[in-house]
Amino acid sequence: MNMTRRKLATRILEGLAVTLVLLDIAIYFAVLRPLQERVQDEQARQRQARATLAPVQKTVDRLQKYASELPTADGQIGQFLEKHVPKRKSAYSTADSLVAKLAEKSGVQLTAVGYKQEPEHKNPNPLRWLRIEVIADGDFRNLMDFAYQLESGDDFLLIRNVAFDIGDKGQPSLRLAADLYVEP
């Protein structure tokens, strides 16, 4: 009987072990494997989100850097405007004295000087311009010096057109159009 009891106990334990193995396999396929698939899907979604977020984060970092530098740049723009851009009220006198001073300094003879203010409705920019149109006679080097000094002076001025010709007296003649930028 002892032997039969042992066999019975062994068979019960074997059956219990097989049942546990089968239960383990069932739990693996029913619970653990779907959880692993969900974890892998979630990891793939996170990688994709990081890949999508990386360029956006670079843009945000650039914008934050820009925003932190903006107050300094704003002050620098204010200093530039104060030093190099005349007020609109004094634009004509500034332009006239600038052209006359540079013509005298360069040794050129002004034949004609004209000014034209930018129309109000055209420009959405924060600065307005005053067009300066000059016709000057003189030695070619002096005319070049005049144009160079006009362009490289302290005032915010942009040369638009330059043309050389022979004047009435057979001397070189310079036709020049430039925009002097002024505060509105």
Secondary structure, DSSP 8 states (H G I E B T S, - for coil): -HHHHHHHHHHHHHHHHHHHHHHHHHHIIIIIHHHHHHHHHHHHHHHHHHHHHHHHHHHHHHHHHHHHHHHHHHHHHHHHHHHH--BGGGHHHHHHHHHHHHHHHHT-EEEEEEEEE--TTT--SS-EEEEEEEEEES-HHHHHHHHHHHHTSSS-EEEEEEEEEE-TTSSEEEEEEEEEEEB-
